[in-house]
Amino acid sequence: MSKTNSAGFLHLVGKFPKLSEAKLKEGVFVGSQIRQVFRDPHFEKTLSELEMSAWNSFKWVCENSLGHKKSSNYTEGVETLLNAYEKMGCRMSLKLHFCTLTLIFSLRTLVL
């Protein structure tokens, strides 16, 4: 979320009361917490249009790029996710840039 006072952020604060505000603000979640948010029918109702776009991109990447099954167009999904985050004004960590570059490099190596 773009602001810590957004409805989506406040929903996550209420959903995970034991998680520190710093972890919430930085978006540090483990797999079980992410799955809980995926199943939460109220979370998406709290998001703005811009946040919803980023959330849908994130869900798509999780469902189509992680784990044993990979979509044939998952690089486009990752690029869409990064663009959505950029539109929200999110700052990306060096880890995310490294993961993205590794992903794209791996694909190019496999295709060639």
DSSP file (Angstrom, degrees, kcal/mol; ACC not computed):
  #  RESIDUE AA STRUCTURE BP1 BP2  ACC     N-H-->O    O-->H-N    N-H-->O    O-->H-N    TCO  KAPPA ALPHA  PHI   PSI    X-CA   Y-CA   Z-CA
    1    1 A M              0   0    0      0, 0.0     3,-0.0     0, 0.0    46,-0.0   0.000 360.0 360.0 360.0 149.2    0.0    0.0    0.0
    2    2 A S        +     0   0    0      1,-0.1     2,-0.4    88,-0.1     0, 0.0   0.793 360.0  31.2 -76.4 -27.4    1.2    3.5   -0.8
    3    3 A K    >   -     0   0    0      1,-0.1     3,-1.5     0, 0.0     6,-0.3  -0.971  69.5-132.9-134.1 147.4    0.3    5.0    2.7
    4    4 A T  T 3  S+     0   0    0     -2,-0.4    -1,-0.1     1,-0.3    -2,-0.0   0.594 108.7  54.9 -74.3  -8.1    0.3    3.6    6.1
    5    5 A N  T 3  S+     0   0    0      4,-0.1    -1,-0.3     5,-0.0     2,-0.1   0.276  81.3 119.4-104.6  11.3   -3.1    5.2    6.7
    6    6 A S  S <> S-     0   0    0     -3,-1.5     4,-2.5     1,-0.1     5,-0.2  -0.367  76.4-115.7 -72.4 156.7   -4.7    3.5    3.7
    7    7 A A  H  > S+     0   0    0     39,-0.2     4,-2.0     1,-0.2    40,-0.2   0.874 115.6  53.4 -61.1 -38.5   -7.7    1.3    4.3
    8    8 A G  H  > S+     0   0    0     38,-0.6     4,-1.8     2,-0.2    -1,-0.2   0.916 110.0  46.6 -63.9 -43.3   -5.8   -1.7    3.0
    9    9 A F  H  > S+     0   0    0     -6,-0.3     4,-2.2     1,-0.2    -2,-0.2   0.928 112.0  50.4 -64.4 -45.1   -2.9   -1.2    5.3
   10   10 A L  H  X S+     0   0    0     -4,-2.5     4,-1.9     1,-0.2    -1,-0.2   0.846 107.3  55.2 -63.5 -33.0   -5.2   -0.7    8.3
   11   11 A H  H  X S+     0   0    0     -4,-2.0     4,-2.0    -5,-0.2    -1,-0.2   0.919 108.4  47.9 -63.9 -43.0   -7.0   -3.9    7.4
   12   12 A L  H  X S+     0   0    0     -4,-1.8     4,-2.3     2,-0.2    -2,-0.2   0.870 107.8  55.5 -66.2 -36.6   -3.6   -5.8    7.5
   13   13 A V  H  < S+     0   0    0     -4,-2.2    -1,-0.2     1,-0.2    -2,-0.2   0.918 111.9  43.8 -60.4 -43.2   -2.8   -4.2   10.9
   14   14 A G  H  < S+     0   0    0     -4,-1.9    -2,-0.2     1,-0.2    -1,-0.2   0.845 113.5  51.0 -69.8 -33.7   -6.1   -5.5   12.2
   15   15 A K  H  < S+     0   0    0     -4,-2.0    -2,-0.2     1,-0.3    -1,-0.2   0.847 121.1  31.7 -72.9 -35.3   -5.6   -8.9   10.6
   16   16 A F    ><  +     0   0    0     -4,-2.3     3,-1.2    -5,-0.1    -1,-0.3  -0.631  67.7 162.4-123.0  71.6   -2.0   -9.4   12.0
   17   17 A P  T 3  S+     0   0    0      0, 0.0    -1,-0.1     0, 0.0    -2,-0.1   0.748  74.8  55.0 -66.8 -23.1   -2.0   -7.6   15.4
   18   18 A K  T 3  S+     0   0    0      2,-0.1     2,-0.4     0, 0.0    -5,-0.1   0.604  86.4  95.7 -85.7 -10.7    1.1   -9.4   16.6
   19   19 A L  S <  S-     0   0    0     -3,-1.2    -3,-0.1    -6,-0.2    10,-0.0  -0.641  85.1-111.5 -80.5 133.7    3.2   -8.4   13.5
   20   20 A S     >  -     0   0    0     -2,-0.4     4,-2.3     1,-0.1     5,-0.2  -0.239  18.0-120.8 -64.9 153.0    5.3   -5.3   14.2
   21   21 A E  H  > S+     0   0    0      1,-0.2     4,-3.1     2,-0.2     5,-0.2   0.849 113.3  58.4 -62.9 -33.2    4.3   -2.1   12.4
   22   22 A A  H  > S+     0   0    0      2,-0.2     4,-2.0     1,-0.2    -1,-0.2   0.925 107.8  45.3 -62.9 -43.9    7.8   -2.0   10.9
   23   23 A K  H  >>S+     0   0    0      2,-0.2     5,-2.9     1,-0.2     4,-0.8   0.906 114.9  48.2 -66.4 -40.6    7.3   -5.4    9.2
   24   24 A L  H ><5S+     0   0    0     -4,-2.3     3,-0.7     3,-0.2    -2,-0.2   0.936 111.5  49.9 -62.4 -45.8    3.8   -4.4    8.1
   25   25 A K  H 3<5S+     0   0    0     -4,-3.1    -1,-0.2     1,-0.3    -2,-0.2   0.864 115.1  43.2 -62.7 -36.7    5.1   -1.1    6.7
   26   26 A E  H 3<5S-     0   0    0     -4,-2.0    -1,-0.3    -5,-0.2    -2,-0.2   0.545 113.2-118.5 -86.5  -7.4    7.9   -2.9    4.8
   27   27 A G  T <<5 +     0   0    0     -4,-0.8     2,-1.0    -3,-0.7    -3,-0.2   0.861  51.0 165.3  75.1  35.9    5.6   -5.7    3.6
   28   28 A V      < +     0   0    0     -5,-2.9     2,-0.3    -6,-0.1    -1,-0.2  -0.765  11.9 152.3 -91.5 103.3    7.5   -8.5    5.4
   29   29 A F        -     0   0    0     -2,-1.0     2,-0.2    -5,-0.0    -5,-0.0  -0.937  36.4-134.5-129.2 151.7    5.1  -11.5    5.3
   30   30 A V    >>  -     0   0    0     -2,-0.3     4,-2.2     1,-0.1     3,-0.6  -0.576  39.1 -94.4 -98.2 169.5    5.7  -15.2    5.4
   31   31 A G  H 3> S+     0   0    0      1,-0.3     4,-2.5     2,-0.2     5,-0.2   0.849 122.3  52.5 -53.8 -43.2    3.9  -17.7    3.1
   32   32 A S  H 3> S+     0   0    0      1,-0.2     4,-1.7     2,-0.2    -1,-0.3   0.870 110.6  48.7 -65.4 -35.0    1.2  -18.6    5.6
   33   33 A Q  H <> S+     0   0    0     -3,-0.6     4,-2.0     2,-0.2    -1,-0.2   0.893 110.4  50.9 -69.9 -39.3    0.3  -14.9    6.1
   34   34 A I  H  X S+     0   0    0     -4,-2.2     4,-2.4     1,-0.2    -2,-0.2   0.916 109.2  51.1 -63.5 -42.4    0.2  -14.3    2.4
   35   35 A R  H  X S+     0   0    0     -4,-2.5     4,-1.7     1,-0.2    -1,-0.2   0.873 107.4  54.0 -62.7 -36.3   -2.1  -17.3    1.9
   36   36 A Q  H  X S+     0   0    0     -4,-1.7     4,-0.6     1,-0.2    -1,-0.2   0.911 109.6  46.9 -62.8 -41.9   -4.4  -15.8    4.7
   37   37 A V  H >< S+     0   0    0     -4,-2.0     3,-0.8     1,-0.2    -2,-0.2   0.885 107.9  56.7 -68.7 -37.6   -4.6  -12.5    2.8
   38   38 A F  H 3< S+     0   0    0     -4,-2.4    -1,-0.2     1,-0.2    -2,-0.2   0.883 111.6  43.1 -57.5 -38.9   -5.3  -14.4   -0.5
   39   39 A R  H 3< S+     0   0    0     -4,-1.7    -1,-0.2    -5,-0.1    -2,-0.2   0.527  87.9 106.6 -86.6  -6.0   -8.3  -16.1    1.2
   40   40 A D    <X  -     0   0    0     -3,-0.8     4,-0.6    -4,-0.6     3,-0.5  -0.640  51.7-166.0 -79.3 111.7   -9.6  -12.9    2.9
   41   41 A P  T  4 S+     0   0    0      0, 0.0     4,-0.3     0, 0.0    -1,-0.2   0.699  85.1  53.4 -71.3 -17.7  -12.7  -11.7    1.1
   42   42 A H  T  > S+     0   0    0      1,-0.1     4,-0.7     2,-0.1     3,-0.3   0.722  90.7  74.0 -89.4 -22.6  -12.6   -8.3    2.8
   43   43 A F  T >4 S+     0   0    0     -3,-0.5     3,-1.6     1,-0.2     4,-0.4   0.930  94.5  49.5 -60.2 -48.8   -9.0   -7.3    1.9
   44   44 A E  G >< S+     0   0    0     -4,-0.6     3,-1.0     1,-0.3    -1,-0.2   0.796 103.4  61.9 -64.1 -27.2   -9.6   -6.5   -1.8
   45   45 A K  G 34 S+     0   0    0     -4,-0.3    -1,-0.3    -3,-0.3    -2,-0.2   0.719 100.4  55.1 -69.4 -19.7  -12.6   -4.3   -0.9
   46   46 A T  G << S+     0   0    0     -3,-1.6   -38,-0.6    -4,-0.7   -39,-0.2   0.555  89.7  98.7 -89.1  -8.1  -10.3   -2.0    1.1
   47   47 A L    <   -     0   0    0     -3,-1.0     2,-0.1    -4,-0.4    -3,-0.0  -0.527  69.0-128.5 -87.7 145.9   -7.9   -1.4   -1.8
   48   48 A S     >  -     0   0    0     -2,-0.2     4,-2.7     1,-0.1     5,-0.2  -0.276  38.3 -97.4 -74.5 172.9   -7.9    1.7   -4.1
   49   49 A E  H  > S+     0   0    0      2,-0.2     4,-1.8     1,-0.2     5,-0.1   0.908 126.3  47.2 -61.1 -42.8   -7.8    1.1   -7.9
   50   50 A L  H  > S+     0   0    0      2,-0.2     4,-1.8     1,-0.2    -1,-0.2   0.914 114.0  47.0 -65.9 -43.9   -4.0    1.5   -8.0
   51   51 A E  H  > S+     0   0    0      1,-0.2     4,-2.7     2,-0.2    -2,-0.2   0.882 109.7  54.4 -64.9 -38.2   -3.5   -0.8   -5.1
   52   52 A M  H  X S+     0   0    0     -4,-2.7     4,-2.7     2,-0.2    -1,-0.2   0.881 105.6  52.9 -64.5 -37.9   -5.9   -3.4   -6.6
   53   53 A S  H  X S+     0   0    0     -4,-1.8     4,-1.9     2,-0.2    -1,-0.2   0.931 112.4  44.3 -61.7 -45.9   -3.9   -3.4   -9.8
   54   54 A A  H  X S+     0   0    0     -4,-1.8     4,-2.5    30,-0.2    -2,-0.2   0.897 113.2  51.9 -66.0 -40.3   -0.7   -4.1   -7.9
   55   55 A W  H  X S+     0   0    0     -4,-2.7     4,-2.8     2,-0.2     5,-0.2   0.923 109.2  49.2 -63.0 -45.0   -2.4   -6.7   -5.7
   56   56 A N  H  X S+     0   0    0     -4,-2.7     4,-2.3     1,-0.2    -1,-0.2   0.887 111.7  49.5 -62.5 -38.5   -3.7   -8.5   -8.8
   57   57 A S  H  X S+     0   0    0     -4,-1.9     4,-2.4    -5,-0.2    -1,-0.2   0.911 111.1  49.5 -65.0 -42.1   -0.3   -8.5  -10.3
   58   58 A F  H  X S+     0   0    0     -4,-2.5     4,-2.4     2,-0.2    -2,-0.2   0.930 111.7  48.2 -62.4 -45.8    1.3   -9.8   -7.1
   59   59 A K  H  X S+     0   0    0     -4,-2.8     4,-2.6     1,-0.2     5,-0.2   0.905 110.6  51.9 -61.5 -41.6   -1.3  -12.6   -6.9
   60   60 A W  H  X S+     0   0    0     -4,-2.3     4,-2.2     1,-0.2     5,-0.2   0.929 110.1  48.1 -61.5 -45.1   -0.8  -13.5  -10.6
   61   61 A V  H  X>S+     0   0    0     -4,-2.4     4,-2.0     1,-0.2     5,-0.8   0.921 112.9  48.6 -62.5 -43.5    3.0  -13.8  -10.0
   62   62 A C  H  X5S+     0   0    0     -4,-2.4     4,-0.7     1,-0.2    -1,-0.2   0.909 117.3  41.2 -62.4 -41.9    2.5  -15.9   -6.9
   63   63 A E  H  <5S+     0   0    0     -4,-2.6    -1,-0.2    -5,-0.2    -2,-0.2   0.760 127.6  29.6 -79.0 -25.4    0.1  -18.3   -8.7
   64   64 A N  H  <5S+     0   0    0     -4,-2.2     7,-3.3    -5,-0.2    -2,-0.2   0.468 126.5  33.3-116.6  -3.8    1.9  -18.5  -12.0
   65   65 A S  H  <5S+     0   0    0     -4,-2.0     2,-0.3     5,-0.2    -3,-0.2   0.615  99.8  72.7-127.3 -21.7    5.6  -18.1  -11.3
   66   66 A L  S  <<S+     0   0    0     -5,-0.8     3,-0.5    -4,-0.7     2,-0.2  -0.678  88.1  13.3-100.3 153.3    6.4  -19.6   -7.9
   67   67 A G  S    S-     0   0    0     -2,-0.3    -4,-0.0     1,-0.2    -3,-0.0  -0.530 114.5 -34.9  88.1-154.4    6.5  -23.2   -7.1
   68   68 A H  S    S+     0   0    0     -2,-0.2     2,-0.5     1,-0.1    -1,-0.2   0.741 119.5  65.6 -84.3 -24.3    6.6  -26.1   -9.5
   69   69 A K        -     0   0    0     -3,-0.5     2,-0.4    -6,-0.1    -1,-0.1  -0.870  61.6-174.8-105.4 130.7    4.4  -24.7  -12.2
   70   70 A K        -     0   0    0     -2,-0.5    -5,-0.2    -5,-0.0     2,-0.1  -0.979  23.4-126.4-123.5 132.6    5.5  -21.7  -14.2
   71   71 A S    >   -     0   0    0     -7,-3.3     3,-1.3    -2,-0.4     4,-0.1  -0.423  22.0-122.9 -70.5 149.8    3.5  -19.9  -16.8
   72   72 A S  T 3  S+     0   0    0      1,-0.3     3,-0.2     2,-0.1    -1,-0.1   0.742 111.8  44.2 -67.8 -20.8    5.1  -19.5  -20.1
   73   73 A N  T 3> S+     0   0    0      1,-0.2     4,-1.3     2,-0.1     3,-0.4  -0.098  72.0 124.5-113.5  36.0    4.7  -15.7  -19.9
   74   74 A Y  H <>  +     0   0    0     -3,-1.3     4,-2.2     1,-0.2     5,-0.2   0.745  66.7  63.9 -72.1 -20.1    5.7  -15.2  -16.3
   75   75 A T  H  > S+     0   0    0     -3,-0.2     4,-2.3     2,-0.2    -1,-0.2   0.907 103.2  49.4 -66.3 -37.8    8.4  -12.6  -17.2
   76   76 A E  H  > S+     0   0    0     -3,-0.4     4,-2.4     2,-0.2    -2,-0.2   0.884 109.5  52.9 -65.1 -36.6    5.6  -10.4  -18.5
   77   77 A G  H  X S+     0   0    0     -4,-1.3     4,-2.2     2,-0.2    -2,-0.2   0.903 109.4  47.6 -63.6 -41.8    3.8  -10.9  -15.2
   78   78 A V  H  X S+     0   0    0     -4,-2.2     4,-2.6     2,-0.2    -2,-0.2   0.906 111.8  50.2 -66.1 -41.4    6.8   -9.9  -13.2
   79   79 A E  H  X S+     0   0    0     -4,-2.3     4,-2.4     2,-0.2    -2,-0.2   0.900 109.9  50.7 -63.5 -39.9    7.3   -6.8  -15.4
   80   80 A T  H  X S+     0   0    0     -4,-2.4     4,-2.4     2,-0.2    -2,-0.2   0.909 110.5  50.1 -62.5 -42.2    3.6   -5.9  -14.8
   81   81 A L  H  X S+     0   0    0     -4,-2.2     4,-2.4   -24,-0.2    -2,-0.2   0.931 110.9  48.0 -61.2 -47.0    4.1   -6.3  -11.1
   82   82 A L  H  X S+     0   0    0     -4,-2.6     4,-2.2     1,-0.2    -2,-0.2   0.891 112.0  49.8 -63.5 -39.4    7.1   -4.1  -11.1
   83   83 A N  H  X S+     0   0    0     -4,-2.4     4,-2.3     2,-0.2    -1,-0.2   0.902 110.4  50.3 -65.2 -40.4    5.3   -1.4  -13.1
   84   84 A A  H  X S+     0   0    0     -4,-2.4     4,-1.4     1,-0.2    -2,-0.2   0.912 111.4  48.3 -64.2 -42.0    2.3   -1.5  -10.8
   85   85 A Y  H  X>S+     0   0    0     -4,-2.4     5,-2.5     1,-0.2     4,-0.5   0.899 110.2  52.1 -64.1 -39.8    4.6   -1.1   -7.8
   86   86 A E  H ><5S+     0   0    0     -4,-2.2     3,-1.2     1,-0.2    -2,-0.2   0.904 106.1  53.7 -63.8 -40.9    6.4    1.8   -9.4
   87   87 A K  H 3<5S+     0   0    0     -4,-2.3    -1,-0.2     1,-0.3    -2,-0.2   0.821 106.6  53.4 -62.3 -30.6    3.1    3.6  -10.2
   88   88 A M  H 3<5S-     0   0    0     -4,-1.4    -1,-0.3    -5,-0.2    -2,-0.2   0.596 119.5-113.2 -78.8 -10.3    2.3    3.3   -6.5
   89   89 A G  T <<5 +     0   0    0     -3,-1.2    -3,-0.2    -4,-0.5     2,-0.2   0.691  58.0 163.1  86.2  19.7    5.6    4.9   -5.6
   90   90 A C      < -     0   0    0     -5,-2.5     2,-0.5    -6,-0.1    -1,-0.2  -0.497  34.8-135.5 -73.5 138.6    7.1    1.8   -4.0
   91   91 A R        -     0   0    0     -2,-0.2     2,-0.4     0, 0.0    -1,-0.0  -0.820  20.3-140.0 -90.9 132.2   10.8    1.8   -3.5
   92   92 A M        -     0   0    0     -2,-0.5     2,-0.1     1,-0.0   -10,-0.0  -0.758  11.6-127.6 -97.6 138.8   12.3   -1.5   -4.5
   93   93 A S     >  -     0   0    0     -2,-0.4     4,-1.8     1,-0.1     3,-0.2  -0.330  25.5-110.1 -76.1 163.5   15.0   -3.1   -2.5
   94   94 A L  H  > S+     0   0    0      1,-0.2     4,-2.6     2,-0.2     5,-0.2   0.837 118.5  61.4 -60.7 -33.4   18.3   -4.3   -4.1
   95   95 A K  H  > S+     0   0    0      2,-0.2     4,-2.7     1,-0.2    -1,-0.2   0.913 103.3  48.5 -60.5 -43.4   17.1   -7.9   -3.5
   96   96 A L  H  > S+     0   0    0     -3,-0.2     4,-2.4     2,-0.2    -1,-0.2   0.910 111.6  48.9 -66.2 -42.1   14.0   -7.4   -5.7
   97   97 A H  H  X S+     0   0    0     -4,-1.8     4,-2.6     2,-0.2    -1,-0.2   0.923 112.6  48.9 -61.3 -43.0   16.1   -5.9   -8.5
   98   98 A F  H  X S+     0   0    0     -4,-2.6     4,-2.6     2,-0.2    -2,-0.2   0.919 111.2  49.2 -62.9 -44.1   18.6   -8.8   -8.2
   99   99 A C  H  X S+     0   0    0     -4,-2.7     4,-2.5     2,-0.2    -1,-0.2   0.909 112.2  48.9 -61.7 -41.9   15.8  -11.4   -8.2
  100  100 A T  H  X S+     0   0    0     -4,-2.4     4,-2.6     2,-0.2     5,-0.2   0.934 112.4  46.8 -64.0 -47.1   14.2   -9.8  -11.3
  101  101 A L  H  X S+     0   0    0     -4,-2.6     4,-2.7     1,-0.2     5,-0.2   0.900 112.8  50.1 -63.1 -40.0   17.5   -9.7  -13.2
  102  102 A T  H  X S+     0   0    0     -4,-2.6     4,-2.6    -5,-0.2    -1,-0.2   0.914 111.0  49.7 -63.2 -42.9   18.2  -13.3  -12.2
  103  103 A L  H  X S+     0   0    0     -4,-2.5     4,-2.0     2,-0.2    -2,-0.2   0.934 114.2  43.5 -61.7 -48.2   14.8  -14.3  -13.4
  104  104 A I  H  X S+     0   0    0     -4,-2.6     4,-2.3     1,-0.2    -2,-0.2   0.906 114.5  50.1 -67.0 -41.9   15.1  -12.6  -16.8
  105  105 A F  H  X S+     0   0    0     -4,-2.7     4,-2.2    -5,-0.2    -1,-0.2   0.915 109.6  51.7 -62.6 -42.5   18.7  -13.8  -17.3
  106  106 A S  H  X S+     0   0    0     -4,-2.6     4,-2.2     1,-0.2    -1,-0.2   0.908 110.2  49.1 -61.5 -42.5   17.7  -17.4  -16.5
  107  107 A L  H  X S+     0   0    0     -4,-2.0     4,-2.5     1,-0.2     5,-0.2   0.927 110.2  49.6 -64.0 -45.1   14.9  -17.2  -19.1
  108  108 A R  H  X S+     0   0    0     -4,-2.3     4,-2.0     1,-0.2    -1,-0.2   0.886 111.0  50.8 -62.2 -37.3   17.1  -15.8  -21.8
  109  109 A T  H  < S+     0   0    0     -4,-2.2    -1,-0.2     1,-0.2    -2,-0.2   0.901 112.2  46.5 -66.8 -41.5   19.6  -18.5  -21.1
  110  110 A L  H  < S+     0   0    0     -4,-2.2    -2,-0.2     1,-0.2    -1,-0.2   0.861 113.5  48.3 -69.1 -35.7   17.0  -21.3  -21.3
  111  111 A V  H  <        0   0    0     -4,-2.5    -2,-0.2     1,-0.2    -1,-0.2   0.869 360.0 360.0 -74.3 -37.1   15.4  -19.9  -24.5
  112  112 A L     <        0   0    0     -4,-2.0    -1,-0.2    -5,-0.2    -2,-0.2   0.500 360.0 360.0 -73.4 360.0   18.7  -19.4  -26.4
